[in-house]
Amino acid sequence: MTVRAIYVQPDGRIIIGGNFNYVANQYRSHLARLHSDGTLDASYRADVTASTSQLSDGVFRILGQPDGTVYVAGFFTVIAGQLRQGLARFTPNGVVDSSYIPTSEQANITALCLQRDGKLVVGGSFSRLGGAPRENIARLLPSGLADPTFNPSINTSLLRTVIEQADGKLIVGGPFTLIANSYRSQVARLNVNGTIDPSFAPDASGALRAPVIDGVYSLQISSSGILYIGGGFTMIGAQALPGLARLQLPFPHFSVPPASVVTAIGGSATFAVAVTGDPTSYQWRKDGIELAGATSSSFTISSVKASDAGTYDVIATNAILPATSAPATLTIAAATVPPTISAAPANLTVLAGAPSTLTVTPAGTAPFTYQWLRNGTPITGATSATLTLDATLVSDAAAYSVKVTNSAGSITSSAATLTVTPISRISNLSVLTSLSSPTDSFTLGYVIGGNATTGSKPLLLRAAGPSLAALG
């Protein structure tokens, strides 16, 4: 039993193809389906009649589409009771598609590649496919007809494997030496229209099973842009690489990824990237959905709406691979409310020399900045919500206000009046006489100084002696 092809369906069941007649002791000719636990699916019968009885016959490729359609290719003439030459298409319910008959002439198919545009690249050994002359390679439309824009031709040999690059170019492999009228040994790259890509010529040579020339059997491009080549060769270019080679292909790299943006409704937001690896196209996405027209290295929303909030990334593609940037988020900031005065500074009266404090309480969107003013003139260094004078001078008496600012505007509070009351004091005290006996008396003269000298001012005198009773 030789299994050459395996396809796991979306429901977990497994279609296998190759050169065999029995699976799990039940007759199944070259094609069978297993349950996910490995047991035979008895409901699936799509037996294949091989082109000949040789071990090289049977099923070579099984390729599934996202919609459940399955292509089966190989060396056969009948599949599931239907006449098909090397290629058949099954509908999602497992029935051979009666409308899909690419050829009625002998065709042995060994390579399949479903392109991103839905076209099917077919390789093998044939001279006619899709209703048109095609030499061992063809591209079929979904109808099964040959694509008239693609006819590279592989002379005298077959195609064993084909893969598509992100830009639509095809890398093909097999034991050939001539493709699209150009010399290429066992591996080549075709442009979208089927012409040879002159920039790609690694050329495999030699044979592990000499004199048999097996050529390239398998091709795969990794997510990091490495092309793996497997087959029966002994050399790639001038290097001895028997059976397996690795080529580094340039791939897009984000040297500057997109940065997240925070903005308010009505503001603007720009995402931008820098990419190495010769990108040829860009596609921006929001929450995984492509944005129409967003196809450059930067993307700008000139007037942000609430619905624009989300996660943004960009797919940069070069000739080899697509690469997806790290995500960036667009966050809608709460609208900034201009400041208002919730509590203005209040009028204040203090004694000279005492501390004084004026305070403002703003409303709106923080953060705020403050600038206190004295009689309308800014006070140097007075930039907090509270203005404090540690020792108030009489000259500090004035009208005080404060300007409060945020990103949406500014407002100046009403003025608070600071009144400073001076302290009265004895500025002169003269002794005109002295006491020499208990019967003597004296006269004391004084002056009350300061700005608060009007009106009645109390005075406290202290003295000692037996004759002070006469003073009252």
C-alpha positions as CSV (number, residue, x, y, z in Angstrom):
1,M,0.0,0.0,0.0
2,T,1.5,3.3,-1.1
3,V,-0.2,6.6,0.0
4,R,1.0,9.6,-2.0
5,A,-1.6,12.2,-1.1
6,I,-3.4,13.2,2.1
7,Y,-6.1,15.8,2.6
8,V,-7.8,16.6,5.9
9,Q,-11.3,17.9,5.4
10,P,-12.6,20.8,7.5
11,D,-14.8,18.2,9.4
12,G,-11.7,16.2,10.4
13,R,-12.2,13.3,8.0
14,I,-9.1,12.3,5.9
15,I,-9.0,11.6,2.2
16,I,-6.0,9.5,1.2
17,G,-4.9,8.6,-2.3
18,G,-2.1,6.6,-3.9
19,N,-1.5,3.1,-5.2
20,F,-3.5,0.6,-3.2
21,N,-6.5,-1.6,-3.5
22,Y,-7.4,-2.3,0.2
23,V,-7.8,-0.1,3.3
24,A,-8.7,-1.7,6.6
25,N,-9.3,-5.0,4.8
26,Q,-12.0,-3.3,2.7
27,Y,-11.7,-2.9,-1.1
28,R,-10.8,0.7,-2.0
29,S,-9.0,1.4,-5.2
30,H,-6.4,4.2,-5.0
31,L,-8.8,6.5,-3.1
32,A,-10.5,6.3,0.3
33,R,-11.7,8.4,3.2
34,L,-11.0,7.8,6.9
35,H,-12.7,9.1,10.0
36,S,-10.6,11.2,12.3
37,D,-9.9,8.1,14.5
38,G,-8.4,6.3,11.5
39,T,-11.4,3.9,10.8
40,L,-12.6,3.6,7.3
41,D,-15.5,5.8,6.2
42,A,-17.8,3.2,4.6
43,S,-20.1,5.9,3.1
44,Y,-17.3,7.1,0.8
45,R,-16.7,5.2,-2.4
46,A,-14.7,6.9,-5.2
47,D,-12.7,4.0,-6.6
48,V,-10.1,4.9,-9.2
49,T,-9.2,2.9,-12.3
50,A,-5.5,3.5,-13.0
51,S,-4.1,4.2,-16.4
52,T,-2.1,1.0,-16.2
53,S,-1.3,-1.6,-13.6
54,Q,2.1,-0.2,-12.9
55,L,3.0,0.9,-9.4
56,S,3.5,4.4,-10.6
57,D,-0.2,4.7,-11.4
58,G,-3.1,5.8,-9.1
59,V,-3.6,9.0,-7.2
60,F,-0.8,11.6,-6.9
61,R,-2.4,14.8,-5.6
62,I,-5.5,15.7,-3.5
63,L,-6.2,19.4,-3.2
64,G,-9.1,20.9,-1.2
65,Q,-10.7,24.4,-1.4
66,P,-12.2,26.4,1.4
67,D,-15.7,25.8,0.1
68,G,-15.3,22.0,0.4
69,T,-14.5,21.3,-3.3
70,V,-11.8,18.7,-3.7
71,Y,-9.5,18.1,-6.7
72,V,-8.0,14.6,-7.2
73,A,-5.2,14.1,-9.7
74,G,-3.0,11.2,-10.9
75,F,-2.6,8.5,-13.5
76,F,-6.2,7.2,-14.0
77,T,-9.0,7.0,-16.5
78,V,-12.1,6.4,-14.3
79,I,-13.0,7.7,-10.8
80,A,-16.2,7.0,-8.9
81,G,-17.6,5.4,-12.0
82,Q,-17.0,8.6,-14.1
83,L,-14.7,8.8,-17.1
84,R,-11.9,11.3,-16.2
85,Q,-8.4,11.6,-17.6
86,G,-6.1,12.2,-14.7
87,L,-8.1,15.0,-13.1
88,A,-11.5,15.2,-11.4
89,R,-13.3,17.6,-9.2
90,F,-15.6,16.6,-6.3
91,T,-18.4,18.7,-5.0
92,P,-18.5,19.5,-1.2
93,N,-20.9,16.5,-0.8
94,G,-18.4,14.1,-2.1
95,V,-19.8,13.6,-5.6
96,V,-17.8,13.9,-8.9
97,D,-18.6,17.2,-10.5
98,S,-20.2,16.3,-13.8
99,S,-19.7,19.8,-15.3
100,Y,-15.9,19.6,-14.9
101,I,-14.1,17.6,-17.6
102,P,-10.8,19.3,-18.5
103,T,-9.9,16.7,-21.1
104,S,-11.0,13.5,-22.7
105,E,-7.5,12.7,-23.8
106,Q,-4.9,10.9,-21.8
107,A,-3.4,13.1,-19.1
108,N,-1.2,12.0,-16.2
109,I,-1.3,14.7,-13.5
110,T,1.4,14.9,-10.9
111,A,1.2,18.6,-9.7
112,L,-1.7,20.9,-8.6
113,C,-1.6,24.4,-7.3
114,L,-4.7,26.4,-6.6
115,Q,-3.9,30.1,-7.1
116,R,-5.3,32.9,-5.0
117,D,-7.5,34.0,-7.9
118,G,-9.2,30.6,-8.0
119,K,-7.4,29.3,-11.1
120,L,-5.8,25.9,-11.0
121,V,-2.3,25.3,-12.2
122,V,-1.8,21.7,-13.4
123,G,1.4,19.9,-14.2
124,G,2.2,16.4,-15.4
125,S,2.5,14.6,-18.7
126,F,0.0,15.6,-21.3
127,S,-0.3,17.4,-24.6
128,R,-3.8,18.8,-24.4
129,L,-5.8,20.1,-21.4
130,G,-8.7,22.4,-21.0
131,G,-9.7,22.2,-24.6
132,A,-6.4,23.6,-25.9
133,P,-2.9,22.3,-26.7
134,R,-0.8,22.5,-23.6
135,E,2.6,20.8,-23.1
136,N,2.8,19.3,-19.6
137,I,1.7,22.5,-17.8
138,A,-1.5,24.4,-18.0
139,R,-3.6,26.8,-16.0
140,L,-7.3,26.1,-15.9
141,L,-10.2,28.5,-15.2
142,P,-12.8,27.4,-12.7
143,S,-14.8,26.1,-15.7
144,G,-12.1,23.6,-16.6
145,L,-11.1,25.5,-19.7
146,A,-7.5,26.4,-20.3
147,D,-6.4,30.0,-19.5
148,P,-5.6,31.5,-22.9
149,T,-3.1,33.9,-21.3
150,F,-0.8,31.1,-19.9
151,N,1.1,28.6,-22.1
152,P,4.7,28.2,-21.0
153,S,5.2,24.6,-22.3
154,I,7.6,22.0,-20.8
155,N,9.2,20.0,-23.6
156,T,9.9,16.3,-23.4
157,S,9.4,16.0,-19.7
158,L,6.9,16.3,-16.9
159,L,6.2,18.7,-14.1
160,R,6.1,17.3,-10.6
161,T,5.5,20.2,-8.3
162,V,4.4,23.8,-8.4
163,I,3.8,26.6,-5.8
164,E,2.6,30.1,-6.1
165,Q,4.4,33.2,-4.7
166,A,2.5,36.1,-3.1
167,D,2.9,38.1,-6.4
168,G,1.3,35.3,-8.5
169,K,4.6,34.1,-9.9
170,L,5.0,30.3,-10.0
171,I,8.0,28.2,-8.9
172,V,7.9,24.8,-10.7
173,G,10.0,21.6,-10.3
174,G,10.6,18.4,-12.2
175,P,13.1,16.5,-14.3
176,F,12.9,19.1,-17.2
177,T,15.7,21.1,-18.7
178,L,13.6,23.3,-21.0
179,I,10.6,25.3,-20.0
180,A,8.9,28.3,-21.7
181,N,11.6,28.0,-24.4
182,S,14.3,28.7,-21.9
183,Y,17.0,26.5,-20.4
184,R,16.2,25.7,-16.7
185,S,17.4,22.6,-15.0
186,Q,14.8,21.0,-12.8
187,V,13.6,24.2,-11.1
188,A,12.3,27.5,-12.6
189,R,10.2,30.5,-11.9
190,L,7.4,31.7,-14.2
191,N,5.9,35.1,-14.5
192,V,2.2,35.5,-14.1
193,N,1.8,35.3,-17.9
194,G,3.8,32.1,-18.1
195,T,7.1,33.6,-19.4
196,I,10.3,32.6,-17.8
197,D,11.6,34.8,-14.9
198,P,15.2,35.6,-16.0
199,S,16.3,36.6,-12.4
200,F,15.7,33.1,-11.0
201,A,18.0,30.3,-12.1
202,P,19.4,28.2,-9.3
203,D,19.4,25.1,-11.6
204,A,19.5,21.7,-10.0
205,S,21.7,19.0,-11.6
206,G,23.0,15.5,-11.0
207,A,21.0,12.4,-10.0
208,L,21.0,10.4,-6.8
209,R,19.7,7.4,-8.8
210,A,21.8,7.9,-11.9
211,P,21.3,7.3,-14.7
212,V,17.6,8.0,-13.7
213,I,17.0,11.8,-13.6
214,D,14.4,12.3,-10.9
215,G,14.6,16.1,-10.7
216,V,12.8,18.2,-8.2
217,Y,9.9,16.6,-6.4
218,S,8.9,19.1,-3.7
219,L,9.0,22.9,-3.2
220,Q,8.0,24.9,-0.2
221,I,8.3,28.6,0.9
222,S,8.5,29.2,4.6
223,S,7.0,32.2,6.4
224,S,10.5,33.7,6.7
225,G,11.1,33.7,2.9
226,I,13.2,30.5,2.7
227,L,12.6,28.3,-0.4
228,Y,13.1,24.6,0.3
229,I,13.8,22.3,-2.7
230,G,13.7,18.6,-2.4
231,G,14.3,15.9,-5.0
232,G,16.7,13.5,-6.6
233,F,19.4,16.0,-7.6
234,T,23.0,16.2,-6.2
235,M,23.8,19.9,-7.0
236,I,22.1,23.3,-6.8
237,G,24.1,25.7,-8.8
238,A,27.8,25.0,-8.0
239,Q,27.0,23.7,-4.5
240,A,26.8,20.0,-3.6
241,L,23.4,19.7,-1.9
242,P,22.2,16.1,-2.4
243,G,18.5,15.8,-2.3
244,L,17.7,18.9,-0.2
245,A,18.5,22.6,-0.7
246,R,17.6,25.9,1.0
247,L,17.5,29.2,-0.7
248,Q,17.0,32.5,1.1
249,L,14.5,34.7,-0.7
250,P,14.0,38.3,0.2
251,F,10.9,38.9,2.2
252,P,9.2,42.0,3.7
253,H,10.4,43.1,7.1
254,F,8.8,45.9,9.2
255,S,11.7,48.1,10.3
256,V,9.2,50.5,11.7
257,P,5.8,49.0,12.7
258,P,2.6,51.0,13.0
259,A,2.2,52.9,16.3
260,S,-1.0,53.1,18.3
261,V,-2.9,56.4,18.3
262,V,-5.1,58.1,20.9
263,T,-7.3,60.9,19.6
264,A,-10.6,62.5,20.2
265,I,-13.7,62.4,18.0
266,G,-13.1,64.7,15.0
267,G,-9.3,64.5,15.4
268,S,-7.0,62.8,12.9
269,A,-5.1,59.5,13.1
270,T,-2.2,58.3,11.0
271,F,-0.6,54.9,10.9
272,A,2.6,54.4,9.0
273,V,5.3,51.7,8.5
274,A,8.7,51.3,7.0
275,V,9.4,48.0,5.2
276,T,12.5,46.4,3.8
277,G,12.6,43.6,1.2
278,D,11.3,45.6,-1.7
279,P,7.5,45.5,-1.0
280,T,5.4,45.9,-4.1
281,S,2.0,46.4,-2.4
282,Y,0.3,47.3,0.9
283,Q,-3.1,46.5,2.3
284,W,-4.3,48.1,5.6
285,R,-6.9,46.3,7.6
286,K,-9.2,47.2,10.5
287,D,-10.0,44.3,12.9
288,G,-8.8,41.9,10.1
289,I,-11.0,43.4,7.4
290,E,-9.3,45.0,4.4
291,L,-9.9,48.7,4.0
292,A,-10.8,49.8,0.5
293,G,-8.2,52.2,-1.0
294,A,-5.8,51.8,1.9
295,T,-2.9,50.6,-0.2
296,S,0.2,52.7,0.7
297,S,2.7,52.6,3.4
298,S,0.7,55.0,5.5
299,F,-3.0,55.3,6.3
300,T,-4.8,58.4,7.6
301,I,-8.2,59.0,9.0
302,S,-8.7,62.8,8.8
303,S,-11.8,63.0,11.0
304,V,-12.1,60.2,13.5
305,K,-15.5,58.8,14.4
306,A,-16.4,56.6,17.3
307,S,-16.7,53.6,14.9
308,D,-13.1,54.0,13.8
309,A,-11.8,52.7,17.2
310,G,-10.2,49.3,16.8
311,T,-7.1,47.3,15.8
312,Y,-5.2,48.2,12.6
313,D,-2.4,46.3,10.8
314,V,-1.0,46.2,7.2
315,I,0.0,43.4,4.9
316,A,3.1,44.3,2.9
317,T,3.8,42.0,-0.1
318,N,6.9,41.6,-2.2
319,A,7.6,39.2,-5.1
320,I,8.0,36.3,-2.7
321,L,5.8,36.6,0.3
322,P,3.3,38.7,2.2
323,A,4.1,39.8,5.7
324,T,1.7,41.2,8.3
325,S,2.7,44.0,10.7
326,A,2.2,44.0,14.4
327,P,-1.2,45.4,15.3
328,A,-1.7,49.0,16.4
329,T,-4.8,50.4,18.2
330,L,-6.8,53.5,17.6
331,T,-8.3,54.6,20.9
332,I,-11.0,57.3,21.1
333,A,-10.1,59.7,24.0
334,A,-13.0,61.2,26.0
335,A,-13.9,64.7,24.8
336,T,-11.9,67.4,26.6
337,V,-14.2,69.8,28.5
338,P,-12.9,73.4,28.7
339,P,-12.3,74.6,32.3
340,T,-14.8,76.4,34.4
341,I,-14.5,77.8,37.9
342,S,-16.3,75.6,40.5
343,A,-15.1,77.6,43.5
344,A,-13.4,81.0,43.0
345,P,-10.9,82.4,45.5
346,A,-12.7,84.2,48.3
347,N,-12.1,87.7,49.8
348,L,-9.8,87.6,52.7
349,T,-8.8,89.9,55.6
350,V,-5.6,89.2,57.6
351,L,-3.4,91.0,60.1
352,A,-0.1,92.2,58.8
353,G,2.6,89.5,59.3
354,A,0.1,86.6,59.3
355,P,-0.1,84.0,56.6
356,S,-2.8,84.2,53.9
357,T,-4.1,81.6,51.5
358,L,-6.2,81.9,48.4
359,T,-7.6,78.7,46.6
360,V,-9.4,78.0,43.4
361,T,-11.3,74.8,42.5
362,P,-11.7,74.2,38.7
363,A,-14.1,71.9,36.8
364,G,-13.6,70.3,33.3
365,T,-11.1,67.9,32.0
366,A,-7.8,67.6,33.8
367,P,-4.9,68.2,33.8
368,F,-5.0,71.9,34.5
369,T,-2.4,74.6,34.7
370,Y,-2.6,77.7,36.9
371,Q,-1.3,81.3,36.9
372,W,-2.2,83.7,39.7
373,L,-2.5,87.4,39.0
374,R,-2.1,90.4,41.3
375,N,-4.2,93.3,40.0
376,G,-4.1,91.6,36.6
377,T,-0.4,91.0,36.5
378,P,1.0,87.5,36.6
379,I,2.9,86.5,39.8
380,T,6.1,84.8,39.1
381,G,6.1,81.2,40.4
382,A,2.4,81.2,41.4
383,T,1.3,78.3,39.3
384,S,-0.7,76.0,41.6
385,A,-4.3,75.8,42.7
386,T,-3.4,77.6,45.9
387,L,-1.6,80.9,46.5
388,T,0.0,81.2,49.9
389,L,1.8,84.2,51.4
390,D,3.7,83.1,54.5
391,A,4.0,86.6,56.1
392,T,1.5,89.0,54.6
393,L,2.7,92.5,54.2
394,V,0.5,95.6,54.2
395,S,1.7,96.1,50.6
396,D,0.3,92.7,49.6
397,A,-3.2,94.1,49.8
398,A,-4.6,93.8,46.3
399,A,-7.1,92.0,44.0
400,Y,-6.1,88.5,43.2
401,S,-7.4,86.2,40.4
402,V,-6.2,83.0,38.8
403,K,-6.1,81.8,35.1
404,V,-6.9,78.1,34.8
405,T,-6.0,76.3,31.5
406,N,-6.4,72.9,29.9
407,S,-6.0,71.6,26.4
408,A,-9.5,72.9,25.4
409,G,-9.1,76.5,26.7
410,S,-8.7,78.7,29.6
411,I,-10.7,80.9,32.1
412,T,-9.8,83.6,34.6
413,S,-11.6,83.6,38.0
414,S,-13.3,86.5,39.5
415,A,-10.9,88.6,41.7
416,A,-10.7,88.1,45.4
417,T,-9.8,91.2,47.6
418,L,-7.0,90.7,50.1
419,T,-7.2,93.2,53.0
420,V,-4.2,93.5,55.3
421,T,-4.9,95.1,58.8
422,P,-1.7,96.7,60.3
423,I,-0.9,96.2,64.0
424,S,-0.9,99.3,66.3
425,R,2.2,99.8,68.6
426,I,3.8,102.1,71.2
427,S,6.3,104.0,69.2
428,N,7.6,106.3,72.0
429,L,7.6,106.1,75.8
430,S,9.2,108.9,78.0
431,V,9.7,109.0,81.8
432,L,9.6,112.6,83.0
433,T,10.2,111.9,86.7
434,S,11.4,109.3,89.2
435,L,10.1,108.1,92.5
436,S,12.3,108.8,95.5
437,S,9.7,108.3,98.2
438,P,6.4,106.8,98.7
439,T,4.7,110.1,98.5
440,D,6.3,111.1,95.2
441,S,4.4,110.9,91.9
442,F,5.3,110.7,88.2
443,T,3.9,111.6,84.7
444,L,4.1,109.1,81.8
445,G,3.8,110.3,78.2
446,Y,3.3,107.9,75.2
447,V,2.5,107.8,71.5
448,I,0.5,104.9,69.8
449,G,2.1,104.5,66.3
450,G,1.0,102.7,63.1
451,N,-1.7,103.1,60.6
452,A,-4.4,102.0,63.0
453,T,-4.1,105.0,65.4
454,T,-7.5,106.5,65.0
455,G,-10.2,106.0,67.6
456,S,-9.8,104.7,71.2
457,K,-6.6,102.7,71.9
458,P,-6.3,100.8,75.2
459,L,-3.0,100.9,77.1
460,L,-1.9,98.7,80.0
461,L,0.6,100.0,82.6
462,R,2.2,98.0,85.3
463,A,4.1,99.4,88.3
464,A,4.9,98.6,91.9
465,G,4.8,100.8,95.1
466,P,2.6,101.7,98.0
467,S,1.5,105.1,96.6
468,L,0.2,103.7,93.2
469,A,-3.3,103.6,94.7
470,A,-3.5,107.3,93.9
471,L,-3.3,106.5,90.2
472,G,-6.6,104.6,90.4
